[in-house]
Amino acid sequence: MLGIEFQDQYTVQEAAQIILNKGVKAVIVTLGEKGCCYINHEKCKMYSAYQVKVQDTTAAGDSFIGGFTAS
């Protein structure tokens, strides 16, 4: 979305800061097998992914957002 390749937690934070500076309260960045990162104006928290045998990644992002929203 921002044209930034995420190499590590610091590049994730840099990208999130661009979005946060536009008035967004929090950003979630999904990182595939590495998990995801939740960033707001106060903290950056990494969450690791469960290790599973992947069959198909179709709609993985949609499933993540659905599960997150439902929780």
PQR file of N, CA, C, O and H, with PARSE charges and radii, in Angstrom:
ATOM      1  N   MET A   1       0.819  -1.186   0.000 -0.4000 1.5000
ATOM      2  CA  MET A   1       0.000   0.000   0.000 -0.0000 2.0000
ATOM      3  C   MET A   1       0.867   1.256   0.000  0.5500 1.7000
ATOM      4  O   MET A   1       0.529   2.240  -0.658 -0.5500 1.4000
ATOM      5  N   LEU A   2       1.968   1.231   0.723 -0.4000 1.5000
ATOM      6  CA  LEU A   2       2.836   2.405   0.796 -0.0000 2.0000
ATOM      7  C   LEU A   2       4.072   2.278  -0.076  0.5500 1.7000
ATOM      8  O   LEU A   2       4.845   3.228  -0.200 -0.5500 1.4000
ATOM      9  H   LEU A   2       2.242   0.431   1.257  0.4000 1.0000
ATOM     10  N   GLY A   3       4.268   1.116  -0.681 -0.4000 1.5000
ATOM     11  CA  GLY A   3       5.446   0.905  -1.501 -0.0000 2.0000
ATOM     12  C   GLY A   3       6.710   0.681  -0.697  0.5500 1.7000
ATOM     13  O   GLY A   3       7.813   0.910  -1.193 -0.5500 1.4000
ATOM     14  H   GLY A   3       3.641   0.343  -0.580  0.4000 1.0000
ATOM     15  N   ILE A   4       6.562   0.234   0.540 -0.4000 1.5000
ATOM     16  CA  ILE A   4       7.700  -0.022   1.414 -0.0000 2.0000
ATOM     17  C   ILE A   4       7.810  -1.526   1.632  0.5500 1.7000
ATOM     18  O   ILE A   4       6.829  -2.176   1.991 -0.5500 1.4000
ATOM     19  H   ILE A   4       5.666   0.047   0.943  0.4000 1.0000
ATOM     20  N   GLU A   5       9.004  -2.080   1.417 -0.4000 1.5000
ATOM     21  CA  GLU A   5       9.212  -3.498   1.689 -0.0000 2.0000
ATOM     22  C   GLU A   5       9.619  -3.648   3.148  0.5500 1.7000
ATOM     23  O   GLU A   5      10.587  -3.034   3.595 -0.5500 1.4000
ATOM     24  H   GLU A   5       9.801  -1.551   1.125  0.4000 1.0000
ATOM     25  N   PHE A   6       8.884  -4.458   3.880 -0.4000 1.5000
ATOM     26  CA  PHE A   6       9.143  -4.632   5.303 -0.0000 2.0000
ATOM     27  C   PHE A   6      10.288  -5.607   5.525  0.5500 1.7000
ATOM     28  O   PHE A   6      10.170  -6.793   5.215 -0.5500 1.4000
ATOM     29  H   PHE A   6       8.097  -4.957   3.517  0.4000 1.0000
ATOM     30  N   GLN A   7      11.382  -5.113   6.054 -0.4000 1.5000
ATOM     31  CA  GLN A   7      12.545  -5.938   6.345 -0.0000 2.0000
ATOM     32  C   GLN A   7      12.551  -6.404   7.795  0.5500 1.7000
ATOM     33  O   GLN A   7      13.008  -7.505   8.103 -0.5500 1.4000
ATOM     34  H   GLN A   7      11.478  -4.149   6.305  0.4000 1.0000
ATOM     35  N   ASP A   8      12.041  -5.561   8.676 -0.4000 1.5000
ATOM     36  CA  ASP A   8      12.075  -5.853  10.105 -0.0000 2.0000
ATOM     37  C   ASP A   8      11.038  -4.985  10.819  0.5500 1.7000
ATOM     38  O   ASP A   8      10.288  -4.242  10.185 -0.5500 1.4000
ATOM     39  H   ASP A   8      11.669  -4.667   8.427  0.4000 1.0000
ATOM     40  N   GLN A   9      11.010  -5.091  12.133 -0.4000 1.5000
ATOM     41  CA  GLN A   9      10.031  -4.349  12.927 -0.0000 2.0000
ATOM     42  C   GLN A   9      10.176  -2.840  12.733  0.5500 1.7000
ATOM     43  O   GLN A   9       9.188  -2.109  12.813 -0.5500 1.4000
ATOM     44  H   GLN A   9      11.619  -5.694  12.648  0.4000 1.0000
ATOM     45  N   TYR A  10      11.372  -2.378  12.483 -0.4000 1.5000
ATOM     46  CA  TYR A  10      11.595  -0.938  12.356 -0.0000 2.0000
ATOM     47  C   TYR A  10      11.008  -0.377  11.066  0.5500 1.7000
ATOM     48  O   TYR A  10      10.475   0.732  11.069 -0.5500 1.4000
ATOM     49  H   TYR A  10      12.174  -2.971  12.418  0.4000 1.0000
ATOM     50  N   THR A  11      11.093  -1.119   9.962 -0.4000 1.5000
ATOM     51  CA  THR A  11      10.473  -0.631   8.735 -0.0000 2.0000
ATOM     52  C   THR A  11       8.956  -0.710   8.829  0.5500 1.7000
ATOM     53  O   THR A  11       8.254   0.104   8.228 -0.5500 1.4000
ATOM     54  H   THR A  11      11.527  -2.020   9.959  0.4000 1.0000
ATOM     55  N   VAL A  12       8.443  -1.683   9.577 -0.4000 1.5000
ATOM     56  CA  VAL A  12       7.005  -1.750   9.830 -0.0000 2.0000
ATOM     57  C   VAL A  12       6.572  -0.510  10.603  0.5500 1.7000
ATOM     58  O   VAL A  12       5.560   0.107  10.269 -0.5500 1.4000
ATOM     59  H   VAL A  12       9.013  -2.344  10.066  0.4000 1.0000
ATOM     60  N   GLN A  13       7.324  -0.143  11.625 -0.4000 1.5000
ATOM     61  CA  GLN A  13       7.002   1.040  12.423 -0.0000 2.0000
ATOM     62  C   GLN A  13       7.071   2.310  11.579  0.5500 1.7000
ATOM     63  O   GLN A  13       6.226   3.194  11.727 -0.5500 1.4000
ATOM     64  H   GLN A  13       8.145  -0.644  11.897  0.4000 1.0000
ATOM     65  N   GLU A  14       8.053   2.413  10.707 -0.4000 1.5000
ATOM     66  CA  GLU A  14       8.171   3.586   9.839 -0.0000 2.0000
ATOM     67  C   GLU A  14       6.940   3.727   8.950  0.5500 1.7000
ATOM     68  O   GLU A  14       6.382   4.816   8.821 -0.5500 1.4000
ATOM     69  H   GLU A  14       8.739   1.695  10.586  0.4000 1.0000
ATOM     70  N   ALA A  15       6.523   2.627   8.342 -0.4000 1.5000
ATOM     71  CA  ALA A  15       5.350   2.651   7.474 -0.0000 2.0000
ATOM     72  C   ALA A  15       4.094   2.990   8.268  0.5500 1.7000
ATOM     73  O   ALA A  15       3.267   3.786   7.822 -0.5500 1.4000
ATOM     74  H   ALA A  15       6.976   1.742   8.446  0.4000 1.0000
ATOM     75  N   ALA A  16       3.955   2.391   9.434 -0.4000 1.5000
ATOM     76  CA  ALA A  16       2.787   2.656  10.275 -0.0000 2.0000
ATOM     77  C   ALA A  16       2.752   4.116  10.704  0.5500 1.7000
ATOM     78  O   ALA A  16       1.676   4.708  10.798 -0.5500 1.4000
ATOM     79  H   ALA A  16       4.627   1.745   9.796  0.4000 1.0000
ATOM     80  N   GLN A  17       3.897   4.691  10.962 -0.4000 1.5000
ATOM     81  CA  GLN A  17       3.953   6.086  11.395 -0.0000 2.0000
ATOM     82  C   GLN A  17       3.407   7.023  10.321  0.5500 1.7000
ATOM     83  O   GLN A  17       2.770   8.027  10.642 -0.5500 1.4000
ATOM     84  H   GLN A  17       4.770   4.210  10.886  0.4000 1.0000
ATOM     85  N   ILE A  18       3.650   6.707   9.057 -0.4000 1.5000
ATOM     86  CA  ILE A  18       3.105   7.503   7.956 -0.0000 2.0000
ATOM     87  C   ILE A  18       1.585   7.527   8.042  0.5500 1.7000
ATOM     88  O   ILE A  18       0.961   8.576   7.880 -0.5500 1.4000
ATOM     89  H   ILE A  18       4.167   5.891   8.797  0.4000 1.0000
ATOM     90  N   ILE A  19       0.995   6.364   8.298 -0.4000 1.5000
ATOM     91  CA  ILE A  19      -0.466   6.260   8.396 -0.0000 2.0000
ATOM     92  C   ILE A  19      -0.967   6.922   9.671  0.5500 1.7000
ATOM     93  O   ILE A  19      -1.962   7.646   9.639 -0.5500 1.4000
ATOM     94  H   ILE A  19       1.501   5.512   8.429  0.4000 1.0000
ATOM     95  N   LEU A  20      -0.296   6.688  10.789 -0.4000 1.5000
ATOM     96  CA  LEU A  20      -0.702   7.294  12.059 -0.0000 2.0000
ATOM     97  C   LEU A  20      -0.678   8.819  11.982  0.5500 1.7000
ATOM     98  O   LEU A  20      -1.521   9.483  12.584 -0.5500 1.4000
ATOM     99  H   LEU A  20       0.513   6.100  10.815  0.4000 1.0000
ATOM    100  N   ASN A  21       0.271   9.368  11.255 -0.4000 1.5000
ATOM    101  CA  ASN A  21       0.374  10.820  11.123 -0.0000 2.0000
ATOM    102  C   ASN A  21      -0.788  11.430  10.346  0.5500 1.7000
ATOM    103  O   ASN A  21      -0.961  12.649  10.343 -0.5500 1.4000
ATOM    104  H   ASN A  21       0.956   8.828  10.766  0.4000 1.0000
ATOM    105  N   LYS A  22      -1.576  10.600   9.694 -0.4000 1.5000
ATOM    106  CA  LYS A  22      -2.751  11.073   8.968 -0.0000 2.0000
ATOM    107  C   LYS A  22      -4.004  11.060   9.836  0.5500 1.7000
ATOM    108  O   LYS A  22      -5.100  11.345   9.353 -0.5500 1.4000
ATOM    109  H   LYS A  22      -1.436   9.610   9.696  0.4000 1.0000
ATOM    110  N   GLY A  23      -3.844  10.727  11.128 -0.4000 1.5000
ATOM    111  CA  GLY A  23      -4.967  10.766  12.053 -0.0000 2.0000
ATOM    112  C   GLY A  23      -5.558   9.419  12.425  0.5500 1.7000
ATOM    113  O   GLY A  23      -6.524   9.357  13.185 -0.5500 1.4000
ATOM    114  H   GLY A  23      -2.954  10.496  11.521  0.4000 1.0000
ATOM    115  N   VAL A  24      -4.996   8.345  11.902 -0.4000 1.5000
ATOM    116  CA  VAL A  24      -5.472   7.003  12.238 -0.0000 2.0000
ATOM    117  C   VAL A  24      -5.030   6.679  13.662  0.5500 1.7000
ATOM    118  O   VAL A  24      -3.925   7.043  14.066 -0.5500 1.4000
ATOM    119  H   VAL A  24      -4.211   8.396  11.284  0.4000 1.0000
ATOM    120  N   LYS A  25      -5.887   5.997  14.425 -0.4000 1.5000
ATOM    121  CA  LYS A  25      -5.569   5.693  15.826 -0.0000 2.0000
ATOM    122  C   LYS A  25      -4.661   4.484  15.988  0.5500 1.7000
ATOM    123  O   LYS A  25      -3.846   4.442  16.909 -0.5500 1.4000
ATOM    124  H   LYS A  25      -6.784   5.701  14.096  0.4000 1.0000
ATOM    125  N   ALA A  26      -4.790   3.498  15.103 -0.4000 1.5000
ATOM    126  CA  ALA A  26      -3.981   2.281  15.214 -0.0000 2.0000
ATOM    127  C   ALA A  26      -3.829   1.641  13.841  0.5500 1.7000
ATOM    128  O   ALA A  26      -4.675   1.809  12.961 -0.5500 1.4000
ATOM    129  H   ALA A  26      -5.452   3.532  14.354  0.4000 1.0000
ATOM    130  N   VAL A  27      -2.735   0.906  13.677 -0.4000 1.5000
ATOM    131  CA  VAL A  27      -2.433   0.226  12.419 -0.0000 2.0000
ATOM    132  C   VAL A  27      -2.079  -1.223  12.737  0.5500 1.7000
ATOM    133  O   VAL A  27      -1.372  -1.501  13.706 -0.5500 1.4000
ATOM    134  H   VAL A  27      -2.048   0.770  14.392  0.4000 1.0000
ATOM    135  N   ILE A  28      -2.577  -2.139  11.916 -0.4000 1.5000
ATOM    136  CA  ILE A  28      -2.185  -3.542  12.021 -0.0000 2.0000
ATOM    137  C   ILE A  28      -1.548  -3.927  10.698  0.5500 1.7000
ATOM    138  O   ILE A  28      -2.142  -3.740   9.636 -0.5500 1.4000
ATOM    139  H   ILE A  28      -3.152  -1.913  11.130  0.4000 1.0000
ATOM    140  N   VAL A  29      -0.343  -4.461  10.764 -0.4000 1.5000
ATOM    141  CA  VAL A  29       0.374  -4.901   9.569 -0.0000 2.0000
ATOM    142  C   VAL A  29       0.519  -6.412   9.655  0.5500 1.7000
ATOM    143  O   VAL A  29       1.101  -6.931  10.607 -0.5500 1.4000
ATOM    144  H   VAL A  29       0.140  -4.612  11.627  0.4000 1.0000
ATOM    145  N   THR A  30      -0.012  -7.121   8.656 -0.4000 1.5000
ATOM    146  CA  THR A  30       0.155  -8.571   8.624 -0.0000 2.0000
ATOM    147  C   THR A  30       1.464  -8.892   7.913  0.5500 1.7000
ATOM    148  O   THR A  30       1.826  -8.251   6.926 -0.5500 1.4000
ATOM    149  H   THR A  30      -0.484  -6.699   7.882  0.4000 1.0000
ATOM    150  N   LEU A  31       2.161  -9.891   8.431 -0.4000 1.5000
ATOM    151  CA  LEU A  31       3.493 -10.235   7.938 -0.0000 2.0000
ATOM    152  C   LEU A  31       3.608 -11.701   7.547  0.5500 1.7000
ATOM    153  O   LEU A  31       4.683 -12.293   7.645 -0.5500 1.4000
ATOM    154  H   LEU A  31       1.867 -10.411   9.233  0.4000 1.0000
ATOM    155  N   GLY A  32       2.500 -12.284   7.107 -0.4000 1.5000
ATOM    156  CA  GLY A  32       2.521 -13.681   6.670 -0.0000 2.0000
ATOM    157  C   GLY A  32       2.942 -14.618   7.783  0.5500 1.7000
ATOM    158  O   GLY A  32       2.409 -14.557   8.891 -0.5500 1.4000
ATOM    159  H   GLY A  32       1.627 -11.803   7.028  0.4000 1.0000
ATOM    160  N   GLU A  33       3.895 -15.479   7.490 -0.4000 1.5000
ATOM    161  CA  GLU A  33       4.338 -16.485   8.465 -0.0000 2.0000
ATOM    162  C   GLU A  33       5.025 -15.872   9.682  0.5500 1.7000
ATOM    163  O   GLU A  33       5.221 -16.553  10.688 -0.5500 1.4000
ATOM    164  H   GLU A  33       4.328 -15.528   6.590  0.4000 1.0000
ATOM    165  N   LYS A  34       5.391 -14.597   9.600 -0.4000 1.5000
ATOM    166  CA  LYS A  34       6.031 -13.928  10.739 -0.0000 2.0000
ATOM    167  C   LYS A  34       5.012 -13.395  11.745  0.5500 1.7000
ATOM    168  O   LYS A  34       5.389 -13.009  12.852 -0.5500 1.4000
ATOM    169  H   LYS A  34       5.231 -14.044   8.782  0.4000 1.0000
ATOM    170  N   GLY A  35       3.730 -13.366  11.380 -0.4000 1.5000
ATOM    171  CA  GLY A  35       2.692 -12.891  12.297 -0.0000 2.0000
ATOM    172  C   GLY A  35       2.165 -11.534  11.898  0.5500 1.7000
ATOM    173  O   GLY A  35       1.928 -11.269  10.719 -0.5500 1.4000
ATOM    174  H   GLY A  35       3.424 -13.679  10.481  0.4000 1.0000
ATOM    175  N   CYS A  36       1.981 -10.672  12.887 -0.4000 1.5000
ATOM    176  CA  CYS A  36       1.479  -9.331  12.608 -0.0000 2.0000
ATOM    177  C   CYS A  36       2.012  -8.358  13.649  0.5500 1.7000
ATOM    178  O   CYS A  36       2.567  -8.749  14.676 -0.5500 1.4000
ATOM    179  H   CYS A  36       2.173 -10.888  13.845  0.4000 1.0000
ATOM    180  N   CYS A  37       1.826  -7.094  13.352 -0.4000 1.5000
ATOM    181  CA  CYS A  37       2.301  -6.046  14.243 -0.0000 2.0000
ATOM    182  C   CYS A  37       1.172  -5.043  14.458  0.5500 1.7000
ATOM    183  O   CYS A  37       0.569  -4.563  13.499 -0.5500 1.4000
ATOM    184  H   CYS A  37       1.375  -6.776  12.518  0.4000 1.0000
ATOM    185  N   TYR A  38       0.894  -4.734  15.709 -0.4000 1.5000
ATOM    186  CA  TYR A  38      -0.101  -3.723  16.085 -0.0000 2.0000
ATOM    187  C   TYR A  38       0.661  -2.482  16.524  0.5500 1.7000
ATOM    188  O   TYR A  38       1.511  -2.553  17.412 -0.5500 1.4000
ATOM    189  H   TYR A  38       1.384  -5.124  16.488  0.4000 1.0000
ATOM    190  N   ILE A  39       0.363  -1.351  15.909 -0.4000 1.5000
ATOM    191  CA  ILE A  39       1.068  -0.114  16.224 -0.0000 2.0000
ATOM    192  C   ILE A  39       0.052   0.989  16.483  0.5500 1.7000
ATOM    193  O   ILE A  39      -0.878   1.185  15.700 -0.5500 1.4000
ATOM    194  H   ILE A  39      -0.327  -1.293  15.187  0.4000 1.0000
ATOM    195  N   ASN A  40       0.235   1.707  17.586 -0.4000 1.5000
ATOM    196  CA  ASN A  40      -0.530   2.928  17.819 -0.0000 2.0000
ATOM    197  C   ASN A  40       0.460   4.013  18.220  0.5500 1.7000
ATOM    198  O   ASN A  40       1.670   3.832  18.082 -0.5500 1.4000
ATOM    199  H   ASN A  40       0.990   1.548  18.222  0.4000 1.0000
ATOM    200  N   HIS A  41      -0.039   5.124  18.708 -0.4000 1.5000
ATOM    201  CA  HIS A  41       0.853   6.237  19.042 -0.0000 2.0000
ATOM    202  C   HIS A  41       1.711   5.965  20.275  0.5500 1.7000
ATOM    203  O   HIS A  41       2.642   6.719  20.558 -0.5500 1.4000
ATOM    204  H   HIS A  41      -1.022   5.271  18.820  0.4000 1.0000
ATOM    205  N   GLU A  42       1.409   4.898  21.010 -0.4000 1.5000
ATOM    206  CA  GLU A  42       2.126   4.619  22.255 -0.0000 2.0000
ATOM    207  C   GLU A  42       3.015   3.386  22.211  0.5500 1.7000
ATOM    208  O   GLU A  42       3.995   3.305  22.952 -0.5500 1.4000
ATOM    209  H   GLU A  42       0.653   4.286  20.781  0.4000 1.0000
ATOM    210  N   LYS A  43       2.687   2.416  21.344 -0.4000 1.5000
ATOM    211  CA  LYS A  43       3.450   1.169  21.365 -0.0000 2.0000
ATOM    212  C   LYS A  43       3.425   0.467  20.011  0.5500 1.7000
ATOM    213  O   LYS A  43       2.616   0.765  19.133 -0.5500 1.4000
ATOM    214  H   LYS A  43       1.891   2.482  20.742  0.4000 1.0000
ATOM    215  N   CYS A  44       4.343  -0.473  19.889 -0.4000 1.5000
ATOM    216  CA  CYS A  44       4.396  -1.372  18.740 -0.0000 2.0000
ATOM    217  C   CYS A  44       4.534  -2.779  19.311  0.5500 1.7000
ATOM    218  O   CYS A  44       5.514  -3.078  19.993 -0.5500 1.4000
ATOM    219  H   CYS A  44       5.001  -0.715  20.602  0.4000 1.0000
ATOM    220  N   LYS A  45       3.572  -3.633  19.040 -0.4000 1.5000
ATOM    221  CA  LYS A  45       3.565  -4.984  19.601 -0.0000 2.0000
ATOM    222  C   LYS A  45       3.539  -6.004  18.471  0.5500 1.7000
ATOM    223  O   LYS A  45       2.641  -5.989  17.628 -0.5500 1.4000
ATOM    224  H   LYS A  45       2.776  -3.390  18.486  0.4000 1.0000
ATOM    225  N   MET A  46       4.533  -6.894  18.460 -0.4000 1.5000
ATOM    226  CA  MET A  46       4.597  -7.971  17.477 -0.0000 2.0000
ATOM    227  C   MET A  46       3.893  -9.210  18.033  0.5500 1.7000
ATOM    228  O   MET A  46       4.041  -9.545  19.209 -0.5500 1.4000
ATOM    229  H   MET A  46       5.262  -6.906  19.144  0.4000 1.0000
ATOM    230  N   TYR A  47       3.134  -9.876  17.183 -0.4000 1.5000
ATOM    231  CA  TYR A  47       2.468 -11.126  17.537 -0.0000 2.0000
ATOM    232  C   TYR A  47       2.918 -12.188  16.539  0.5500 1.7000
ATOM    233  O   TYR A  47       2.781 -12.002  15.330 -0.5500 1.4000
ATOM    234  H   TYR A  47       3.014  -9.604  16.228  0.4000 1.0000
ATOM    235  N   SER A  48       3.449 -13.286  17.035 -0.4000 1.5000
ATOM    236  CA  SER A  48       3.913 -14.341  16.135 -0.0000 2.0000
ATOM    237  C   SER A  48       2.728 -15.154  15.620  0.5500 1.7000
ATOM    238  O   SER A  48       1.679 -15.230  16.261 -0.5500 1.4000
ATOM    239  H   SER A  48       3.560 -13.436  18.017  0.4000 1.0000
ATOM    240  N   ALA A  49       2.918 -15.752  14.460 -0.4000 1.5000
ATOM    241  CA  ALA A  49       1.870 -16.570  13.845 -0.0000 2.0000
ATOM    242  C   ALA A  49       1.981 -18.005  14.343  0.5500 1.7000
ATOM    243  O   ALA A  49       3.063 -18.473  14.695 -0.5500 1.4000
ATOM    244  H   ALA A  49       3.770 -15.690  13.940  0.4000 1.0000
ATOM    245  N   TYR A  50       0.847 -18.692  14.366 -0.4000 1.5000
ATOM    246  CA  TYR A  50       0.872 -20.121  14.638 -0.0000 2.0000
ATOM    247  C   TYR A  50       1.525 -20.815  13.449  0.5500 1.7000
ATOM    248  O   TYR A  50       1.262 -20.460  12.300 -0.5500 1.4000
ATOM    249  H   TYR A  50      -0.032 -18.312  14.080  0.4000 1.0000
ATOM    250  N   GLN A  51       2.362 -21.785  13.716 -0.4000 1.5000
ATOM    251  CA  GLN A  51       3.008 -22.536  12.649 -0.0000 2.0000
ATOM    252  C   GLN A  51       2.080 -23.666  12.214  0.5500 1.7000
ATOM    253  O   GLN A  51       1.777 -24.571  12.992 -0.5500 1.4000
ATOM    254  H   GLN A  51       2.576 -22.073  14.650  0.4000 1.0000
ATOM    255  N   VAL A  52       1.638 -23.603  10.977 -0.4000 1.5000
ATOM    256  CA  VAL A  52       0.729 -24.608  10.426 -0.0000 2.0000
ATOM    257  C   VAL A  52       1.209 -25.000   9.031  0.5500 1.7000
ATOM    258  O   VAL A  52       2.001 -24.291   8.411 -0.5500 1.4000
ATOM    259  H   VAL A  52       1.884 -22.868  10.345  0.4000 1.0000
ATOM    260  N   LYS A  53       0.721 -26.132   8.554 -0.4000 1.5000
ATOM    261  CA  LYS A  53       1.012 -26.541   7.184 -0.0000 2.0000
ATOM    262  C   LYS A  53       0.039 -25.794   6.273  0.5500 1.7000
ATOM    263  O   LYS A  53      -1.171 -26.010   6.341 -0.5500 1.4000
ATOM    264  H   LYS A  53       0.077 -26.708   9.058  0.4000 1.0000
ATOM    265  N   VAL A  54       0.559 -24.932   5.438 -0.4000 1.5000
ATOM    266  CA  VAL A  54      -0.275 -24.094   4.573 -0.0000 2.0000
ATOM    267  C   VAL A  54      -0.758 -24.900   3.376  0.5500 1.7000
ATOM    268  O   VAL A  54       0.033 -25.545   2.688 -0.5500 1.4000
ATOM    269  H   VAL A  54       1.541 -24.756   5.383  0.4000 1.0000
ATOM    270  N   GLN A  55      -2.058 -24.856   3.137 -0.4000 1.5000
ATOM    271  CA  GLN A  55      -2.652 -25.513   1.976 -0.0000 2.0000
ATOM    272  C   GLN A  55      -2.885 -24.507   0.850  0.5500 1.7000
ATOM    273  O   GLN A  55      -2.652 -24.803  -0.322 -0.5500 1.4000
ATOM    274  H   GLN A  55      -2.701 -24.332   3.696  0.4000 1.0000
ATOM    275  N   ASP A  56      -3.353 -23.300   1.227 -0.4000 1.5000
ATOM    276  CA  ASP A  56      -3.703 -22.289   0.234 -0.0000 2.0000
ATOM    277  C   ASP A  56      -3.788 -20.942   0.947  0.5500 1.7000
ATOM    278  O   ASP A  56      -4.411 -20.842   2.004 -0.5500 1.4000
ATOM    279  H   ASP A  56      -3.542 -23.059   2.179  0.4000 1.0000
ATOM    280  N   THR A  57      -3.181 -19.927   0.393 -0.4000 1.5000
ATOM    281  CA  THR A  57      -3.198 -18.608   1.039 -0.0000 2.0000
ATOM    282  C   THR A  57      -4.304 -17.700   0.507  0.5500 1.7000
ATOM    283  O   THR A  57      -4.393 -16.535   0.896 -0.5500 1.4000
ATOM    284  H   THR A  57      -2.675 -20.008  -0.466  0.4000 1.0000
ATOM    285  N   THR A  58      -5.145 -18.229  -0.381 -0.4000 1.5000
ATOM    286  CA  THR A  58      -6.245 -17.430  -0.912 -0.0000 2.0000
ATOM    287  C   THR A  58      -7.117 -16.927   0.233  0.5500 1.7000
ATOM    288  O   THR A  58      -7.550 -17.709   1.078 -0.5500 1.4000
ATOM    289  H   THR A  58      -5.073 -19.175  -0.697  0.4000 1.0000
ATOM    290  N   ALA A  59      -7.370 -15.635   0.259 -0.4000 1.5000
ATOM    291  CA  ALA A  59      -8.224 -14.969   1.256 -0.0000 2.0000
ATOM    292  C   ALA A  59      -7.643 -14.987   2.667  0.5500 1.7000
ATOM    293  O   ALA A  59      -8.378 -14.812   3.639 -0.5500 1.4000
ATOM    294  H   ALA A  59      -7.018 -14.999  -0.427  0.4000 1.0000
ATOM    295  N   ALA A  60      -6.334 -15.196   2.789 -0.4000 1.5000
ATOM    296  CA  ALA A  60      -5.715 -15.195   4.120 -0.0000 2.0000
ATOM    297  C   ALA A  60      -5.907 -13.846   4.809  0.5500 1.7000
ATOM    298  O   ALA A  60      -6.218 -13.795   5.999 -0.5500 1.4000
ATOM    299  H   ALA A  60      -5.737 -15.338   1.999  0.4000 1.0000
ATOM    300  N   GLY A  61      -5.723 -12.765   4.073 -0.4000 1.5000
ATOM    301  CA  GLY A  61      -5.917 -11.430   4.649 -0.0000 2.0000
ATOM    302  C   GLY A  61      -7.355 -11.190   5.059  0.5500 1.7000
ATOM    303  O   GLY A  61      -7.616 -10.624   6.121 -0.5500 1.4000
ATOM    304  H   GLY A  61      -5.470 -12.807   3.106  0.4000 1.0000
ATOM    305  N   ASP A  62      -8.289 -11.617   4.225 -0.4000 1.5000
ATOM    306  CA  ASP A  62      -9.708 -11.479   4.556 -0.0000 2.0000
ATOM    307  C   ASP A  62     -10.049 -12.273   5.810  0.5500 1.7000
ATOM    308  O   ASP A  62     -10.802 -11.805   6.663 -0.5500 1.4000
ATOM    309  H   ASP A  62      -8.077 -12.077   3.363  0.4000 1.0000
ATOM    310  N   SER A  63      -9.494 -13.472   5.917 -0.4000 1.5000
ATOM    311  CA  SER A  63      -9.740 -14.304   7.101 -0.0000 2.0000
ATOM    312  C   SER A  63      -9.163 -13.658   8.352  0.5500 1.7000
ATOM    313  O   SER A  63      -9.780 -13.695   9.417 -0.5500 1.4000
ATOM    314  H   SER A  63      -8.882 -13.853   5.224  0.4000 1.0000
ATOM    315  N   PHE A  64      -7.979 -13.065   8.224 -0.4000 1.5000
ATOM    316  CA  PHE A  64      -7.365 -12.378   9.362 -0.0000 2.0000
ATOM    317  C   PHE A  64      -8.260 -11.236   9.837  0.5500 1.7000
ATOM    318  O   PHE A  64      -8.553 -11.125  11.028 -0.5500 1.4000
ATOM    319  H   PHE A  64      -7.478 -13.035   7.360  0.4000 1.0000
ATOM    320  N   ILE A  65      -8.690 -10.393   8.909 -0.4000 1.5000
ATOM    321  CA  ILE A  65      -9.528  -9.244   9.269 -0.0000 2.0000
ATOM    322  C   ILE A  65     -10.859  -9.708   9.855  0.5500 1.7000
ATOM    323  O   ILE A  65     -11.355  -9.109  10.809 -0.5500 1.4000
ATOM    324  H   ILE A  65      -8.452 -10.483   7.942  0.4000 1.0000
ATOM    325  N   GLY A  66     -11.440 -10.764   9.299 -0.4000 1.5000
ATOM    326  CA  GLY A  66     -12.690 -11.295   9.834 -0.0000 2.0000
ATOM    327  C   GLY A  66     -12.536 -11.791  11.256  0.5500 1.7000
ATOM    328  O   GLY A  66     -13.366 -11.493  12.115 -0.5500 1.4000
ATOM    329  H   GLY A  66     -11.037 -11.251   8.524  0.4000 1.0000
ATOM    330  N   GLY A  67     -11.474 -12.550  11.512 -0.4000 1.5000
ATOM    331  CA  GLY A  67     -11.215 -13.049  12.866 -0.0000 2.0000
ATOM    332  C   GLY A  67     -10.919 -11.930  13.836  0.5500 1.7000
ATOM    333  O   GLY A  67     -11.391 -11.945  14.973 -0.5500 1.4000
ATOM    334  H   GLY A  67     -10.799 -12.792  10.814  0.4000 1.0000
ATOM    335  N   PHE A  68     -10.140 -10.959  13.396 -0.4000 1.5000
ATOM    336  CA  PHE A  68      -9.803  -9.817  14.251 -0.0000 2.0000
ATOM    337  C   PHE A  68     -11.056  -9.022  14.597  0.5500 1.7000
ATOM    338  O   PHE A  68     -11.269  -8.659  15.753 -0.5500 1.4000
ATOM    339  H   PHE A  68      -9.757 -10.946  12.473  0.4000 1.0000
ATOM    340  N   THR A  69     -11.874  -8.758  13.602 -0.4000 1.5000
ATOM    341  CA  THR A  69     -13.096  -7.982  13.813 -0.0000 2.0000
ATOM    342  C   THR A  69     -14.065  -8.720  14.730  0.5500 1.7000
ATOM    343  O   THR A  69     -14.696  -8.108  15.592 -0.5500 1.4000
ATOM    344  H   THR A  69     -11.701  -9.053  12.662  0.4000 1.0000
ATOM    345  N   ALA A  70     -14.183 -10.023  14.548 -0.4000 1.5000
ATOM    346  CA  ALA A  70     -15.108 -10.807  15.365 -0.0000 2.0000
ATOM    347  C   ALA A  70     -14.662 -10.896  16.817  0.5500 1.7000
ATOM    348  O   ALA A  70     -15.491 -11.039  17.716 -0.5500 1.4000
ATOM    349  H   ALA A  70     -13.671 -10.520  13.848  0.4000 1.0000
ATOM    350  N   SER A  71     -13.363 -10.813  17.049 -0.4000 1.5000
ATOM    351  CA  SER A  71     -12.877 -10.939  18.420 -0.0000 2.0000
ATOM    352  C   SER A  71     -13.093  -9.652  19.170  0.5500 1.7000
ATOM    353  O   SER A  71     -12.747  -9.558  20.347 -0.5500 1.4000
ATOM    354  H   SER A  71     -12.689 -10.697  16.319  0.4000 1.0000
TER
END
